[in-house]
Amino acid sequence: MAAPQMTGTARRVQQRKPARLRTRLLLPPSTLRHTQYGGKQTGASTLGTFPRAAMLVRASAALRRGLPRRLRFGSGGRRLSGGPGEGETAACFPLNRALLRFQGPEAVTFLQGLLTNDVTRLAAAGGAADAPRAIYAHALNVQGRCLYDVILYRIHENQQEEPHILLECDAGVLESLQKHLKLYRIRRKVNITPCLDLSLWAVIPKELSQEGACKLQQCASKAVVATPDPRVGVMGWRLITSKGTEPLEVVPGCQIGNVKDYHRHRYKQGVPEGIKDLPSGIALPLESNLTYMNGISFTKGCYIGQELTARTHHMGVIRKRLLPIQLSTPMPSESISEGAEIVLESGKPAGKYRAGVDELGMALLRLANINEPLHLKISGDSHVRVTASIPQWWPKPVNK
């Protein structure tokens, strides 16, 4: 029997089917069920009418699920957004910080005499419940002013092993710090070498919860160091990996963030870091909230710069502190001079600007003036309105 002749309309619909199907191959089935096909809504039952279409859709979805991460998320598998996205556990930020390695029987003793924190706590590994993996500290000059802000990481696992410590510092002061250390090392049995084979990352979890910390703790064995940031909980974790090892291999589900977003996060939280926030030879440790960030011990004994720091602490009078601020208008950092003055409406000085990103930053302010209208001097008679705030992680009541 001869096949019935198709009408002109039916022939045109038949010819259009392949083109329409091709436009749907990259859509997930859930999307296809709610789109229009030939002027009628296509539901699950309608897909059965077009078995070839359903087969192609299922094949496309399976292919898409099996695509490598770099093809689904762009070059290197990296998202460009600032924080963790849907289904991601954390954001990992590459840091412009350097690492020095300290090894030798006198490494702990050497660092103990130079830094504000009690370095012997790092040597108490193996059986000590309170032995940390990392501590925060400052190196001071003889006048008690900050030279370098550092984080120390313990690599050795017990007291029977030779002390092995990594020191993190601002990459811009690495050479200066090495000269400082060489000046005081004299004949101590300690080797100090730069760690050019390691990379340092900040990890900000999507949720700062116990569950998130446990997940990151499970990844610690895959990294050289994976530990909570010793300064304050809102700063997440510190991650040290071998050069060339992506944090995606260590922290499943993380994304690579823009380091600018990391600095925005810490400025919003009021956490100083590096030579811009803590200018060498100018910043005072207690005004820089070193006590609040677990960076100082008042029982450890002598270290360089201890006398002024201890006296200020025991007097209990700290009139100025480093605080997070927000500008009324985003400003490029290069447009604000170093140490720009912050004044009251009357023109009376209230503090000095330190550093920032766009509208967020940090300033050393008089605590008595932080609730008053403040203005940042830009150039000449130009001013920008400034709002200061007290970080939520500060202990309460705040010592004024």
C-alpha positions in Angstrom: 0.0 0.0 0.0 1.4 3.4 -0.9 2.3 5.7 2.0 -0.2 8.6 2.5 1.0 11.9 1.2 2.0 14.5 3.9 0.3 17.8 3.8 2.4 21.0 3.5 2.0 21.9 7.1 3.0 18.4 8.3 6.0 18.4 6.1 7.2 21.8 7.5 6.8 20.6 11.1 8.8 17.4 10.3 11.6 19.5 8.8 11.7 21.8 11.8 12.0 19.0 14.4 15.8 18.4 14.1 16.6 22.2 14.5 14.3 22.5 17.6 15.8 19.3 19.1 19.3 20.7 18.7 18.5 23.8 20.7 17.4 21.6 23.6 20.3 19.3 23.9 22.1 21.4 26.5 19.0 21.9 28.7 18.5 19.6 31.7 15.3 17.4 31.5 13.7 19.5 34.3 13.9 22.6 32.1 12.7 20.7 29.0 9.5 19.6 30.8 8.5 23.2 31.3 9.3 24.6 27.8 7.1 25.0 24.8 7.4 22.6 21.8 5.3 23.2 18.7 3.0 25.5 20.6 2.1 22.9 23.3 3.6 22.5 26.8 5.9 19.5 26.8 5.5 17.3 29.9 6.9 14.0 30.9 4.2 12.2 29.0 4.9 14.2 25.8 8.5 13.1 25.8 7.3 9.6 25.2 5.8 10.7 21.9 9.3 11.7 20.7 11.6 8.8 21.8 14.6 10.2 19.9 14.2 13.5 21.7 14.1 11.9 25.1 17.1 9.8 24.3 19.2 12.8 23.1 18.2 14.8 26.2 19.2 12.0 28.6 22.5 11.5 26.7 23.2 15.2 26.8 22.5 15.4 30.6 24.8 12.4 31.2 27.6 14.0 29.2 27.2 17.2 31.0 27.5 15.5 34.4 30.7 13.8 33.3 32.4 17.0 32.0 35.7 17.8 33.7 35.4 20.6 36.2 37.5 22.9 34.0 34.9 22.7 31.3 32.0 23.3 33.6 33.4 26.2 35.5 35.9 27.8 33.1 39.7 27.9 32.9 41.3 25.9 35.7 37.9 25.0 37.2 37.8 28.4 39.0 34.8 30.6 39.7 35.4 34.3 39.6 32.9 35.2 42.4 34.1 36.2 45.8 32.5 33.7 48.1 31.4 30.0 48.1 28.7 29.2 45.5 25.9 26.8 45.6 27.0 23.4 46.8 30.6 24.6 47.6 32.1 24.2 51.0 34.6 27.0 51.1 36.5 29.7 49.2 40.3 29.4 48.9 42.4 32.5 48.4 46.0 32.6 47.3 48.0 34.9 49.6 50.9 37.2 49.0 52.7 35.9 52.1 56.0 34.2 52.4 57.2 31.2 54.4 60.4 30.6 56.3 61.5 27.2 57.6 63.1 26.9 61.1 64.8 23.6 61.9 67.2 22.7 64.6 67.4 21.9 68.4 67.4 25.6 69.3 64.7 26.8 66.9 62.0 27.2 69.6 64.4 28.9 72.1 65.5 31.3 69.3 61.9 32.3 68.3 60.9 32.6 72.0 63.2 35.5 72.6 62.0 37.4 69.5 58.2 37.1 69.4 55.3 38.2 71.6 53.6 34.8 71.9 54.7 31.7 73.8 56.5 29.6 71.2 57.1 26.8 73.6 53.5 25.8 73.2 54.4 24.6 69.7 57.1 22.3 71.1 54.6 20.6 73.5 53.2 18.4 70.8 52.5 14.8 71.5 50.2 14.0 74.4 49.5 17.7 75.2 45.8 18.4 74.7 46.3 22.1 74.3 49.3 22.0 71.9 48.3 24.1 68.9 49.2 23.6 65.3 49.6 27.4 64.8 50.1 30.5 66.8 49.9 34.2 65.9 52.6 36.7 67.1 54.4 40.0 66.4 58.1 40.7 66.3 58.8 44.0 68.0 61.7 46.5 68.1 63.3 47.6 71.3 60.8 50.4 71.6 57.9 47.9 71.7 56.6 48.8 68.2 55.6 46.2 65.7 58.1 45.2 63.0 56.4 42.1 61.6 53.2 40.2 62.1 53.7 36.4 61.7 52.0 33.1 62.1 54.0 30.0 63.2 53.0 26.5 62.1 54.2 23.3 63.8 55.4 20.6 61.5 57.0 18.2 64.0 54.5 15.8 65.7 56.1 15.1 69.0 58.7 16.3 71.4 61.1 13.5 70.4 61.4 15.0 66.9 63.7 17.9 66.1 61.7 21.2 66.2 60.4 22.0 62.7 58.5 25.3 62.4 57.2 27.3 59.4 56.9 31.1 59.8 54.4 33.1 57.7 55.1 36.8 57.0 54.3 39.5 54.5 56.1 38.7 51.3 57.2 42.4 51.0 59.3 42.2 54.2 60.8 38.8 53.7 64.3 40.1 53.1 64.1 42.6 56.0 62.9 39.8 58.3 65.7 37.5 57.3 68.3 40.3 58.2 66.5 40.8 61.5 66.7 37.1 62.3 70.4 36.9 61.3 71.2 39.7 63.6 70.0 37.8 66.7 70.8 34.2 65.7 74.5 34.5 66.6 75.6 30.9 67.3 72.2 29.2 67.9 71.7 25.8 66.4 68.9 26.7 64.0 68.7 26.6 60.2 66.5 29.3 58.5 65.6 28.8 54.9 62.9 30.3 52.6 60.2 27.8 51.6 60.0 28.3 47.8 58.4 24.9 47.3 55.2 25.7 49.3 52.0 27.7 48.7 49.9 29.4 51.3 46.1 29.8 51.1 43.4 31.2 53.3 40.2 29.1 53.4 37.0 30.8 54.3 34.3 28.1 54.9 30.8 28.7 53.6 29.5 28.1 57.1 31.7 28.8 60.2 30.3 25.8 62.0 31.6 22.8 63.9 30.5 20.5 61.0 32.4 22.7 58.5 35.5 22.5 60.7 35.3 18.7 60.9 35.1 18.5 57.1 38.3 20.6 56.8 40.0 18.6 59.5 39.4 15.4 57.5 41.4 17.0 54.6 44.4 17.9 56.8 46.3 14.7 55.9 46.4 15.8 52.2 48.2 19.1 53.0 51.5 20.1 54.6 49.4 22.2 57.1 45.6 22.6 57.4 44.6 24.4 60.6 42.2 27.0 62.0 43.4 30.5 61.7 45.0 31.1 65.2 43.9 34.8 65.3 40.1 34.6 65.3 37.4 32.2 64.1 35.9 34.5 61.5 39.1 34.1 59.4 38.5 30.4 58.7 41.5 28.2 58.1 45.1 28.4 56.9 46.2 25.9 54.3 49.8 25.2 53.2 50.3 22.9 50.2 53.2 21.8 48.0 53.8 24.0 45.0 51.6 23.0 42.1 49.0 21.3 44.4 45.6 23.0 43.9 43.5 23.4 47.1 40.7 21.7 45.1 42.6 18.5 45.5 42.8 19.1 49.3 39.4 20.7 50.1 36.7 19.0 48.1 34.0 21.3 46.8 36.0 24.5 47.3 36.4 27.3 44.8 39.3 29.6 44.1 38.5 33.1 45.1 39.9 36.5 44.2 42.4 37.7 46.8 40.7 41.1 46.8 37.6 39.5 48.3 39.8 38.0 51.0 41.0 41.4 52.0 37.5 42.8 51.9 36.4 40.0 54.2 39.2 40.7 56.8 38.7 44.5 56.6 35.0 44.0 57.2 35.9 41.8 60.2 38.6 44.2 61.5 41.6 41.8 61.2 44.9 43.6 60.3 47.5 41.7 58.2 50.7 42.8 56.6 52.9 45.9 56.4 50.1 48.2 55.2 47.8 47.6 58.1 50.7 47.3 60.6 53.4 49.7 59.4 56.8 48.6 60.6 58.2 50.6 63.5 54.9 52.6 63.9 52.1 50.2 65.0 51.8 49.3 68.7 50.8 45.7 69.4 48.1 46.4 72.0 46.5 49.2 69.9 46.6 46.7 67.0 44.4 44.3 69.1 47.1 41.7 69.5 45.5 40.6 72.8 42.1 40.1 71.2 43.7 38.0 68.4 45.5 35.6 70.8 48.9 37.0 69.7 50.6 37.7 73.0 51.6 36.0 76.3 52.1 38.1 79.4 53.6 35.1 81.3 56.2 33.8 78.9 59.2 35.9 80.2 61.5 38.2 78.3 61.5 39.1 74.6 62.5 42.1 72.6 60.1 45.0 73.2 58.4 43.3 76.2 58.9 46.2 78.8 56.7 48.8 77.1 54.1 46.3 76.1 53.8 44.7 79.6 53.6 48.2 81.3 50.9 49.4 78.9 48.9 46.2 79.5 49.1 46.3 83.3 48.2 50.0 83.4 45.0 49.0 81.5 44.8 52.3 79.5 44.5 51.9 75.7 42.9 55.0 74.3 43.3 54.1 70.6 42.6 50.9 68.7 42.7 49.6 65.1 39.0 49.5 63.9 37.2 48.5 60.8 35.8 51.5 58.9 33.5 52.1 55.9 33.7 55.1 53.6 30.6 56.7 52.3 32.1 56.5 48.8 34.4 53.7 47.4 37.9 55.1 46.9 40.9 53.7 45.1 43.6 53.0 47.7 46.2 55.0 45.8 44.0 58.1 46.1 44.4 58.1 49.9 47.7 59.1 51.3 49.5 56.9 53.8 48.4 57.9 57.3 45.7 60.2 56.1 44.0 62.1 59.0 40.5 61.3 60.2 38.8 64.2 61.9 35.6 65.2 63.8 33.2 67.7 62.3 34.9 70.3 64.4 38.2 69.5 62.7 39.7 67.9 65.8 41.9 64.9 65.0 40.3 61.5 65.8 42.7 59.1 64.2 44.6 58.0 61.1 43.7 55.8 58.1 45.8 52.7 57.6 44.7 50.8 54.5 41.6 49.4 52.7 39.9 48.1 49.6 37.2 50.3 47.9 34.9 51.4 50.7 36.2 49.1 53.4 39.4 49.6 55.4 41.0 50.0 58.8 42.0 53.1 60.9 43.6 53.8 64.2 40.9 55.7 66.1 40.4 57.2 69.5 37.8 55.0 71.2 36.1 58.1 72.7 35.2 59.4 69.2 34.1 56.3 67.3 30.4 57.1 67.7 30.7 60.6 66.4 30.6 61.8 62.8 34.0 61.2 61.3 35.6 62.5 58.1 38.6 61.3 56.1 40.8 64.0 54.6 41.5 63.2 51.0 43.3 66.2 49.6 43.0 69.9 50.4 39.5 70.5 51.7 38.1 67.3 50.3 36.6 64.9 52.8 34.8 61.6 52.8 32.4 60.5 55.5 33.7 57.5 57.6 31.7 55.1 59.8 33.6 53.1 62.4 32.4 49.9 64.0 33.3 47.5 66.8 33.9 43.9 65.5 31.5 41.3 66.9 34.4 38.9 67.8 35.9 41.4 70.2 35.5 40.3 73.9 32.8 42.1 75.8 32.8 44.5 77.5 35.3 46.3 75.3 38.2 47.8 77.3 38.0 51.5 76.8 
